[in-house]
Amino acid sequence: MRAGCLQSRPIMEAHLVIAGFVVGLIVGLTGVGGGALMTPLLIFGFGVKPHLAVGTDLLFAAITKATGSLELARSRLIDWPVVGLLSAGSIPAALITVYLLHHAGATDPAVQRLITATLGVAVLLTAAATFYKAVRGGSRARQLPAHELADAARPRHWSLPVLFGAAIGTLVSITSVGAGAIGVSVLMLLYPRLPLPRIVAADIAYAVPLTLVAGLGHASFGAVNWTLLVQLLLGSLPGIWLGARLVRRAPERLLRALLSVLLTWAGLKLIAI
């Protein structure tokens, strides 16, 4: 079913709200970025063109993660210097990537194949990162004394988060995937002493301006379906709210392991298109 036909099929609107709710619930339970789930679902489940799926999902991610960032900021869990270094690399990279996509022609068949192939690789990387966190999820300290946090928030070298941020910004702008599980894995390598809740908080916070810039860039050349976006958000926002409240009771490692299997299947299918 094409995205352009969604408004004429009320049952499809209900399906989209349900899809948004399920993805939001999984994000709330596991912390895995919605792009790795939502973009393949839009392409395979609802027949949305790859460039529209990516553009719509970028703004979907920006709005949903902004909601989470506000709560994290109130809890003072966000290390803003970490967010600043990552954004210094990711936002310029996103602007350049979107500019190149626009001039290459997002609807060109070769560009569509590039998007789906790159998306497949990104989803496979997310699957690997998700499985790694399922296996090693309990090995990192969850808090540090206040006097040690400043040192823990310093990278081995300031250029490393900027460079990794640029790589993730490029990947996210092409595929809408990468700012979730991949971003958390990169942060764990760059900031080995930073507690896991602050790693997750920094990842969510820097993803907001990144996905917003990339999403608005896609919107500038018509690669966002606004009706689709609203329907997904109607489901995802209560889904994230519920997932965040169930997370302490859920078997997190089992959920992440099962999710990694699902993402592996989706990634291989995208590459095979």
C-alpha positions in Angstrom: 0.0 0.0 0.0 1.5 3.3 -1.1 1.8 6.1 1.4 -0.3 8.4 -0.8 -3.2 6.0 -0.4 -3.2 6.0 3.4 -5.7 8.8 3.8 -8.4 6.9 1.7 -8.1 3.7 3.9 -9.3 4.3 7.5 -8.2 0.8 8.5 -4.7 1.6 7.4 -4.8 4.7 9.6 -5.6 2.4 12.6 -2.7 0.1 11.6 -0.3 3.0 11.5 -1.3 4.2 15.0 -0.9 0.6 16.3 2.5 0.3 14.6 3.6 3.6 16.2 2.4 2.4 19.6 4.3 -1.0 19.3 7.5 0.8 18.2 7.2 3.4 20.9 6.6 0.6 23.5 9.7 -1.2 22.3 11.8 1.9 22.4 10.6 2.7 25.9 11.4 -0.8 27.1 14.8 -1.3 25.4 16.1 2.1 24.4 16.8 1.0 20.9 16.2 3.7 18.3 12.9 3.6 16.5 14.4 4.1 13.1 15.8 0.6 13.0 12.3 -0.7 13.6 10.0 1.9 12.0 11.8 2.5 8.7 11.8 -1.2 7.6 8.3 -1.5 8.9 7.1 1.4 6.7 8.9 0.0 3.7 7.9 -3.7 4.0 4.6 -3.4 6.0 3.0 -0.3 4.4 4.7 0.0 1.0 6.2 3.4 1.7 8.9 4.5 -0.7 12.4 4.4 1.0 13.1 8.1 0.8 9.6 9.0 2.3 10.1 6.3 5.0 13.5 7.8 6.0 12.3 11.4 6.0 9.2 10.8 7.9 11.0 8.6 10.5 13.6 11.3 11.1 11.0 13.8 12.3 9.2 11.0 14.1 12.4 10.4 16.0 13.1 14.1 16.7 9.7 14.6 18.3 9.6 11.4 20.3 13.2 11.8 21.6 12.6 15.5 22.4 9.9 14.3 24.9 12.4 12.0 26.5 15.1 14.6 26.6 13.0 17.1 28.6 12.5 14.5 31.3 16.2 13.6 31.3 17.2 17.3 31.5 14.9 17.8 34.5 16.6 14.8 36.1 20.0 16.3 35.4 21.2 13.2 33.7 22.5 14.8 30.5 26.2 15.7 30.2 26.0 18.6 27.9 29.7 18.7 26.9 29.3 15.2 25.5 26.2 16.2 23.6 28.1 19.3 22.3 31.0 17.4 20.9 28.8 14.8 19.2 26.6 17.5 17.7 29.7 19.4 16.4 30.3 16.4 14.1 26.9 15.1 13.5 24.9 18.2 12.5 27.3 19.5 9.8 27.6 16.0 8.4 23.8 15.8 8.3 23.5 19.1 6.4 26.1 18.0 3.9 24.5 14.5 3.4 21.0 15.9 2.9 22.4 18.5 0.4 24.0 15.7 -1.6 20.9 13.5 -1.5 18.8 16.4 -2.7 21.1 17.1 -5.6 21.4 13.4 -6.5 17.6 13.2 -6.6 16.0 11.2 -3.7 13.5 9.5 -6.1 16.2 8.3 -8.5 16.3 4.5 -8.6 20.0 4.4 -7.9 19.6 6.6 -4.9 16.7 4.5 -3.7 18.9 1.4 -3.9 21.7 3.2 -2.0 19.2 4.1 0.7 17.9 0.6 1.1 21.3 -1.0 1.0 22.8 1.5 3.5 19.7 1.1 5.6 20.2 -2.7 5.6 23.8 -2.4 6.8 22.7 0.2 9.5 20.0 -2.2 10.8 22.5 -5.1 10.9 24.9 -2.9 12.9 22.1 -2.0 15.2 21.2 -5.7 15.6 24.9 -6.4 16.6 24.9 -3.5 19.1 21.6 -4.6 20.6 22.8 -8.2 21.0 26.0 -6.9 22.6 24.1 -4.8 25.1 21.8 -7.9 25.8 25.0 -9.9 26.7 26.9 -7.2 28.5 24.1 -4.9 29.7 24.7 -5.4 33.4 28.5 -4.9 33.4 28.7 -1.1 33.7 28.3 1.0 36.8 25.0 2.9 37.0 26.3 5.8 39.0 29.5 7.5 40.1 30.3 9.9 43.0 29.7 13.5 41.9 33.4 14.5 42.0 34.2 11.7 39.4 31.5 12.6 36.9 33.5 15.5 35.3 36.4 13.2 34.5 34.2 10.4 33.3 32.6 12.8 30.8 35.9 13.7 29.2 36.8 11.6 26.1 40.3 10.2 25.4 40.6 13.0 22.8 38.1 15.8 21.9 38.3 14.9 18.2 37.0 11.3 18.7 33.4 12.2 19.5 33.4 14.8 16.8 34.5 12.2 14.2 32.2 9.5 15.4 29.4 12.1 15.5 30.1 12.9 11.8 29.9 9.3 10.9 26.6 8.7 12.7 25.2 12.0 11.3 25.9 10.8 7.8 24.4 7.4 8.5 21.3 8.8 10.2 20.7 11.3 7.3 20.7 8.5 4.7 18.8 5.8 6.6 17.3 7.4 9.8 19.1 4.6 11.7 22.2 4.9 13.9 21.4 7.3 16.7 20.0 4.6 19.0 21.8 1.4 19.7 24.9 2.3 17.5 25.2 5.6 19.2 25.0 4.1 22.7 27.7 1.6 21.7 30.0 4.3 20.4 29.5 6.4 23.6 30.4 3.3 25.7 33.7 3.1 23.9 34.4 6.8 24.0 33.4 7.3 27.6 34.2 4.0 29.3 33.7 5.3 32.9 30.5 7.2 32.3 27.5 5.4 34.0 25.0 3.8 31.6 22.0 6.1 32.4 24.1 9.1 31.5 25.3 7.3 28.3 21.7 6.7 27.3 20.7 10.3 28.2 23.5 11.8 26.1 22.6 9.6 23.2 18.9 10.7 23.3 19.8 14.3 23.7 22.2 14.7 20.8 19.8 12.7 18.6 17.2 15.4 18.9 19.0 18.2 17.0 20.5 15.6 14.6 17.2 14.0 13.5 15.5 17.4 13.5 18.0 18.9 11.1 18.1 15.9 8.9 14.3 15.5 8.9 13.7 19.2 8.0 16.3 18.8 5.3 14.3 15.8 3.9 11.1 17.8 4.2 12.6 20.7 2.2 12.6 18.4 -0.9 9.3 16.8 -0.2 10.5 13.6 1.4 8.2 13.6 4.4 4.6 12.3 4.6 3.0 14.6 7.2 -0.2 12.6 7.5 1.8 9.5 8.1 3.9 11.2 10.7 0.9 12.4 12.7 -0.6 8.9 12.7 2.6 7.3 13.9 3.0 9.9 16.7 -0.6 9.3 17.9 0.5 5.7 18.7 4.2 6.2 19.6 3.8 8.8 22.3 1.6 6.8 24.6 3.7 3.7 23.7 6.9 5.3 24.9 5.1 6.6 28.1 3.9 3.0 28.9 7.3 1.4 28.0 9.2 3.8 30.3 6.9 2.7 33.1 7.2 -1.0 32.5 10.9 -1.1 31.9 11.8 -2.1 35.5 9.6 -5.1 35.2 10.5 -6.3 31.7 13.1 -9.0 31.0 15.4 -6.5 29.3 18.1 -8.9 28.1 15.6 -11.3 26.6 13.8 -8.4 24.8 17.1 -7.2 23.4 18.1 -10.6 22.3 14.8 -11.2 20.5 14.9 -7.7 19.0 18.4 -8.4 17.6 17.1 -11.4 15.8 14.2 -9.4 14.3 16.6 -6.6 13.2 19.0 -9.1 11.6 16.2 -10.4 9.5 15.1 -6.9 8.5 18.7 -5.9 7.6 19.3 -8.9 5.4 16.0 -8.4 3.6 16.8 -4.7 2.9 20.2 -5.6 1.5 18.6 -8.3 -0.7 16.1 -5.8 -2.3 
